[in-house]
Amino acid sequence: MIGGGPGGYSAAFRAADLGQRVVLVERDATLGGVCLNVGCIPSKALLHVAAIKEEAERLAAHGVAFDTPTVDLDKLRSFKAGVVSKLTDGLKGMARLRKVELVRGTTMFADASAVDVKLFDGTSRRIVFAKAIVAAGSVPVRLPFLPDDPRIVDSTGALELPFVPERMLVIGGGIIGLEMATVYSALGARVDVVEQLDRLLPDVDRDVVEIWRKRNAHRFDTILLGARVESVIAEDDALVVTTSGAGAGVRRYDLILQSAGRRPAAEALRLAAAGVSTDVRGFIEIDTQMRTGAANIFAVGDVTGNPMLAHKAVHQGHVAAEAATGLNSFMDAKVVPSVAYTDPEIAWAGLTEEAARAAARNVEVAKFPWAASGRAIANGADYGLTKLVFDKETHRIIGGAIVGPAAGDMIGEICLAIEMGADAVDIGKTIHPHPTLGETIGMAAEVAEGVCTDLPPVRKR
């Protein structure tokens, strides 16, 4: 196993459970990969703190006021580190219980049956294998025109919370950039965003993104769409940024986050020596069993392409381990959900309305505004929306999106409905608990059927 992130350790543990002798090579000091160490988990720890802080501030409108909060960065860093340590220590324990051998070092293929590992102590070790699974992960794209300055960080550097800037620029309007903008805004920074495309979160339903933008207008001084950073000059007291396109100009910042995407971390593996091919972008080419061009070598996670998500990697890891052990396992998931853990959260799965119509699908769209949800109103979340997309011919659900608190916790029901081929009746006739935010999914399905009694009557065509 090459790589101990979510895809790697999941594959290693599954293979061990199936009776295989497993050696896991990890280039970092701890297991968990980007997700646990410098990605999903630490960012969610900080986003949790940011959400609680801002929710406490909003409570003043409901009659509960607190003193102005103070931010202790050392304690905040310690909390984040504690969360990460608890999880990585747990992985180490599970590897030990399964008798998975951990090797610390960097890996290169010698051929299709052996790798050379440069160990942490400077020595080398050759490992001969019957089967191998590559789960080397990804690294941030480095924009070549940016100067080398500690005030210019990627997502890893941003999660270290070096300081709270007065003014911050986020380059890239994707999930990572907007999540970090949420954290730093909650801590007191004023944030600008520069996005080369004409929209934020380009693959996400426009209705939910527009709601998100209205709810987050207070965070940003400027959101420049259809714009790009042309140059950055590092001065002693500021980073001077020149942008072109919409809103072109020169602005000064204390911190810059570059979040312009990620690329596969596969260059150093010498894949060609093992007969493993990559596409033009450097992603490893695989089939539905995660098998590469070399029959005994598999690949999972970010090195196999988008979406670069931990939960996709975990499922791929299980498939790869089972297929490598001889089981008849395939990756046949219809959808992979995505979540932006901003405030409010955005979650989506399957086809958006726009994508479905672009593919000439005959669709029916059902929206349930949370302004008609008792729980949302009670929670101060009446701005939210649940939106479902159905195929008009089969009546089956093919996509959905949610914006509002706990959207990420609710999207799983939409994923299950798509996987099971559910139609609007299946979803709407499923009794959801009341009052909950989750019942808005059932109500949106009722809207599609024209039987929702929580909204004004709509005559079905």
C-alpha positions in Angstrom: 0.0 0.0 0.0 1.5 3.3 -1.1 0.0 6.1 0.9 -1.9 6.2 4.2 -4.7 8.6 3.6 -8.4 7.7 3.6 -8.1 5.6 0.5 -4.9 4.0 1.5 -5.6 3.1 5.1 -9.1 1.9 4.2 -7.7 -0.4 1.5 -5.0 -1.6 3.8 -7.4 -2.4 6.6 -9.8 -4.1 4.3 -7.1 -6.2 2.8 -5.9 -7.2 6.2 -9.4 -8.1 7.3 -9.5 -10.4 4.2 -6.4 -12.2 5.4 -3.7 -10.5 3.4 -0.3 -9.6 4.7 -0.1 -5.8 4.3 2.8 -3.3 4.2 1.7 0.3 4.2 4.3 2.9 3.2 3.6 6.5 4.2 5.7 9.5 3.4 4.5 11.6 6.4 5.0 11.1 10.1 1.4 10.1 10.7 -1.4 8.2 8.9 -4.5 9.9 7.6 -3.0 11.8 4.6 -4.1 15.3 3.7 -7.7 14.7 5.0 -6.9 14.0 8.6 -3.7 16.0 9.0 -4.0 19.1 6.8 -7.4 19.0 5.2 -10.9 17.8 5.9 -10.6 17.3 9.7 -8.6 20.3 10.9 -10.6 22.6 8.6 -13.9 21.2 10.0 -12.6 21.7 13.6 -12.0 25.4 12.7 -15.2 25.8 10.8 -17.1 24.4 13.9 -15.5 27.1 16.1 -16.3 29.7 13.5 -19.9 28.6 13.2 -20.4 28.6 17.0 -18.9 32.0 17.3 -21.1 33.5 14.6 -24.2 31.7 15.9 -23.6 33.2 19.4 -23.4 36.6 17.8 -26.7 36.1 16.0 -28.4 35.1 19.2 -28.4 38.7 20.3 -31.3 39.3 17.9 -33.2 36.6 19.9 -32.6 38.1 23.3 -29.4 36.3 24.4 -26.3 38.5 24.2 -22.7 37.7 25.0 -19.7 39.9 25.6 -17.5 40.5 22.5 -15.6 37.2 22.0 -11.8 37.2 22.1 -9.8 34.8 20.0 -6.8 33.0 21.5 -5.0 31.6 18.5 -2.7 29.3 20.6 -5.7 27.6 22.2 -7.5 27.4 18.8 -4.4 25.8 17.3 -4.2 23.4 20.3 -7.9 22.4 19.9 -7.3 21.7 16.2 -4.2 19.7 16.8 -5.9 17.7 19.5 -8.7 16.6 17.1 -6.1 15.6 14.5 -4.0 13.7 17.1 -6.9 11.7 18.4 -7.8 10.5 15.0 -4.3 9.7 13.7 -3.5 7.9 17.0 -6.7 5.9 16.4 -5.5 4.9 12.9 -2.2 3.8 14.3 -3.9 1.6 16.8 -6.2 0.0 14.2 -3.2 -0.7 12.0 -1.5 -2.4 14.9 -4.6 -4.5 15.7 -4.7 -5.7 12.1 -1.0 -6.4 12.0 -0.5 -4.0 9.1 3.2 -3.2 8.9 3.9 0.6 8.7 7.0 1.8 6.8 7.9 5.5 6.9 9.4 6.8 3.7 9.0 7.8 0.1 8.4 5.2 -2.6 9.5 4.5 -6.2 8.6 1.5 -8.4 11.5 -0.7 -9.4 9.3 -2.7 -11.6 5.8 -4.2 -11.5 6.6 -6.4 -8.5 8.8 -4.3 -6.3 9.3 -0.8 -4.9 12.3 1.0 -3.4 11.5 2.9 -0.3 13.8 5.7 1.0 13.3 5.5 4.7 13.2 8.4 7.2 16.6 7.4 8.6 18.2 7.8 5.1 18.5 4.1 4.4 16.6 2.3 1.6 14.5 -0.9 1.6 13.2 -2.9 -1.3 9.7 -4.4 -0.8 8.6 -7.1 -3.2 4.8 -7.5 -3.6 2.2 -9.7 -5.2 -0.3 -6.8 -5.4 0.1 -3.1 -4.9 -2.4 -0.3 -4.4 -1.3 3.3 -5.1 -3.0 5.9 -2.9 -0.4 8.7 -3.0 -3.0 11.5 -2.8 -2.6 15.0 -4.2 -0.8 18.3 -3.5 -1.9 21.9 -4.0 -1.3 23.6 -7.4 1.4 26.2 -7.0 0.8 29.3 -9.0 4.2 30.0 -10.6 4.0 33.8 -10.6 3.6 34.0 -6.8 6.7 35.1 -4.9 8.1 32.9 -2.1 6.8 34.7 1.0 5.4 33.3 4.3 2.4 35.5 3.9 1.3 33.5 0.8 0.0 30.2 1.9 -1.8 27.1 0.5 -4.6 25.3 2.4 -2.0 23.6 4.7 -0.4 27.0 5.6 -3.8 28.6 6.1 -4.8 25.8 8.6 -1.8 26.6 10.7 -3.4 30.0 11.5 -0.2 32.0 11.4 -2.1 35.2 12.3 -5.4 36.9 11.7 -4.9 39.3 8.8 -6.7 42.6 8.5 -7.2 42.0 4.8 -7.0 38.6 3.0 -7.1 37.5 -0.6 -8.4 34.1 -1.6 -7.3 33.0 -5.1 -9.9 30.5 -6.3 -13.7 30.4 -5.6 -13.9 26.7 -5.0 -14.7 24.7 -1.8 -11.3 25.0 -0.1 -11.1 28.8 -0.7 -14.6 29.5 0.5 -14.2 27.3 3.6 -11.0 29.1 4.6 -12.6 32.5 3.9 -15.4 31.5 6.3 -12.8 30.7 9.1 -10.7 33.8 8.7 -13.8 36.0 8.3 -15.2 34.7 11.6 -11.9 35.5 13.2 -12.0 39.1 12.1 -10.4 39.3 8.6 -11.9 41.2 5.7 -11.8 38.9 2.6 -11.6 39.3 -1.1 -12.0 36.5 -3.7 -10.6 36.3 -7.2 -12.1 33.6 -9.4 -11.1 33.1 -13.1 -14.5 31.7 -14.0 -17.7 33.7 -14.1 -19.1 32.0 -11.0 -18.3 30.6 -7.6 -18.6 26.9 -7.1 -19.1 26.3 -10.9 -20.4 22.8 -10.6 -23.1 23.6 -8.0 -26.7 24.4 -8.5 -27.1 28.2 -9.2 -30.1 28.6 -6.8 -28.3 27.3 -3.8 -25.1 29.3 -4.6 -27.1 32.5 -4.9 -28.6 31.9 -1.5 -25.1 31.3 -0.1 -23.8 34.5 -1.7 -26.6 36.6 -0.1 -26.0 35.0 3.3 -22.2 35.7 3.0 -22.2 39.2 1.6 -21.0 40.5 5.0 -17.8 38.5 4.7 -16.4 39.9 1.5 -15.4 43.4 0.4 -15.0 42.2 -3.2 -15.7 39.0 -5.1 -14.1 39.3 -8.5 -15.5 36.9 -11.0 -14.0 36.5 -14.5 -10.8 38.0 -13.1 -7.3 36.8 -12.5 -4.2 37.8 -10.5 -1.5 39.1 -12.8 1.2 39.8 -10.3 2.0 39.9 -6.6 4.7 42.1 -5.2 5.9 41.4 -1.6 6.5 44.6 0.2 7.5 44.9 3.9 4.0 45.9 5.1 1.8 44.3 2.5 1.4 42.0 -0.5 0.5 44.2 -3.5 -1.8 42.4 -5.9 -2.6 43.4 -9.5 -5.7 41.9 -11.1 -7.1 41.9 -14.6 -10.6 41.3 -16.0 -13.7 42.3 -14.0 -12.9 44.8 -11.3 -9.2 45.1 -12.4 -7.0 47.1 -10.1 -4.3 47.1 -7.5 -5.0 46.1 -3.9 -3.0 45.4 -0.8 -3.3 42.4 1.5 -1.7 40.9 4.6 -2.3 37.3 3.7 -3.0 35.5 0.4 -4.5 32.0 0.2 -3.9 30.3 -3.1 -6.5 27.6 -3.6 -6.4 27.1 -7.4 -6.9 23.4 -7.3 -4.9 20.3 -6.6 -2.8 17.9 -8.7 -1.9 14.2 -8.3 1.1 13.4 -6.2 2.3 10.7 -8.5 5.3 12.2 -10.3 8.0 10.7 -8.0 6.6 7.2 -8.0 8.2 6.2 -11.3 5.0 4.7 -12.5 6.3 3.9 -15.9 8.8 1.4 -14.5 5.8 -0.6 -13.3 3.8 -0.3 -16.5 1.3 2.1 -15.0 0.0 4.8 -17.4 -1.4 8.3 -16.6 -3.5 10.7 -18.6 -2.4 14.1 -19.9 -3.0 15.6 -16.4 -1.0 13.1 -14.6 -3.9 11.1 -13.1 -3.5 7.3 -13.0 -5.9 5.5 -15.4 -8.0 2.8 -13.8 -11.0 0.5 -14.6 -14.0 -0.1 -12.4 -12.0 -2.4 -10.2 -9.4 0.3 -9.6 -7.0 -1.8 -11.7 -4.3 0.1 -13.6 -2.6 -1.0 -16.8 -0.5 -3.4 -14.8 -2.8 -6.2 -13.8 -1.5 -6.5 -10.2 -1.4 -2.8 -9.4 -4.4 -0.8 -8.4 -4.9 2.9 -7.6 -7.4 4.8 -5.5 -8.2 8.3 -4.3 -7.0 11.7 -5.6 -4.3 10.1 -7.9 -7.2 8.7 -10.0 -8.9 12.0 -10.7 -11.9 14.1 -9.8 -13.7 14.4 -7.6 -10.9 14.5 -5.1 -12.9 13.6 -2.0 -12.1 11.4 1.0 -15.3 9.5 0.9 -14.8 8.5 -2.7 -11.3 7.4 -1.9 -12.6 5.2 1.0 -15.0 3.4 -1.3 -12.4 3.0 -4.0 -10.0 1.6 -1.4 -12.5 -1.1 -0.3 -13.1 -2.1 -4.0 -9.4 -2.2 -4.7 -8.6 -4.3 -1.7 -11.4 -6.8 -2.4 -10.6 -7.0 -6.1 -6.9 -7.5 -5.3 -7.9 -10.4 -3.0 -9.9 -12.0 -5.7 -13.4 -10.9 -4.8 -15.8 -9.8 -7.6 -15.9 -6.1 -6.5 -16.5 -3.1 -8.7 -17.0 0.7 -8.2 -20.5 1.2 -9.5 -21.7 4.2 -7.4 -24.2 6.4 -9.3 -23.3 9.5 -7.4 -20.6 10.9 -5.1 -21.9 13.7 -2.9 -20.1 16.9 -2.3 -20.3 19.4 0.6 -19.0 22.9 1.2 -18.8 23.2 5.0 -19.2 26.9 4.9 -21.8 28.9 6.8 -24.4 28.0 5.6 -23.4 24.6 4.3 -24.0 23.6 0.7 -24.4 20.0 -0.3 -25.2 18.4 -3.6 -25.3 15.1 -5.4 -26.2 13.9 -8.9 -27.1 16.2 -11.8 -27.9 19.8 -11.3 -30.9 21.3 -13.1 -28.5 23.1 -15.5 -26.4 20.0 -16.3 -29.5 17.9 -16.8 -31.0 20.5 -19.3 -27.7 20.8 -21.0 -27.7 17.1 -21.6 -31.2 17.4 -23.1 -32.8 15.5 -20.2 -36.5 16.2 -19.7 -36.6 17.1 -16.0 -38.9 18.3 -13.4 -37.5 20.5 -10.6 -39.0 20.7 -7.2 -38.0 23.3 -4.6 -39.0 23.5 -1.0 -38.1 26.9 0.6 -37.2 26.7 4.2 -39.3 29.8 4.9 -42.1 27.2 5.1 -40.2 24.9 7.5 -41.1 25.3 11.2 -37.7 24.0 12.3 -35.8 26.2 10.0 -37.8 29.3 11.2 -37.2 28.3 14.8 -33.5 27.9 14.1 -33.1 31.2 12.2 -32.5 29.3 9.0 -35.6 30.3 7.0 -33.3 31.4 4.1 -32.5 27.7 3.2 -33.6 25.7 0.3 -34.0 22.0 -0.6 -34.1 21.3 -4.4 -34.7 18.0 -6.1 -34.3 17.1 -9.8 -36.4 14.3 -11.3 -36.4 12.7 -14.7 -39.8 13.5 -16.2 -40.2 10.2 -18.0 -39.2 7.8 -15.3 -40.2 10.1 -12.4 -36.9 9.0 -10.6 -34.7 11.4 -8.8 -31.5 12.2 -10.6 -30.0 15.0 -8.5 -30.5 17.3 -5.5 -29.0 20.2 -3.6 -29.4 21.7 -0.2 -28.3 25.0 1.3 -28.6 25.6 5.1 -27.4 24.3 8.4 -26.6 20.5 8.4 -27.0 20.3 4.6 -24.0 17.9 4.6 -25.7 15.6 7.1 -28.9 15.5 5.0 -27.5 14.9 1.5 -27.0 11.2 2.2 -30.8 10.7 1.9 -30.8 12.1 -1.6 -27.8 9.9 -2.5 -29.6 6.8 -1.2 -32.7 7.8 -3.2 -30.7 8.2 -6.4 -28.9 4.9 -5.8 -32.2 3.1 -5.1 -34.0 4.6 -8.1 -36.6 6.3 -5.9 -39.3 8.4 -7.4 -41.1 11.4 -5.8 -43.8 9.2 -4.3 -41.2 7.0 -2.6 -39.5 10.0 -1.0 -42.7 11.9 -0.2 -44.5 8.9 1.3 -41.5 8.1 3.5 -42.5 9.6 6.9 -39.9 12.1 8.1 -39.8 13.2 11.7 -41.3 16.7 12.4 -40.1 19.3 13.1 -36.7 18.7 11.4 -34.7 20.2 8.6 -34.5 16.7 7.0 -38.3 16.7 6.3 -37.7 19.4 3.7 -36.5 16.6 1.4 -39.8 14.8 1.8 -41.7 18.0 1.3 -39.7 18.9 -1.9 -40.8 15.5 -3.2 -44.4 16.3 -2.4 -43.9 19.5 -4.4 -42.9 17.4 -7.3 -46.1 15.4 -7.0 -48.3 18.4 -6.4 -49.5 17.2 -3.0 -47.5 19.4 -0.6 -49.8 21.0 2.0 -47.1 23.2 3.5 -47.0 25.5 0.5 -49.7 27.3 -1.5 -51.4 24.9 -3.9 -49.8 24.4 -7.3 -51.8 22.8 -10.1 -49.9 19.9 -11.7 -49.6 20.1 -15.4 
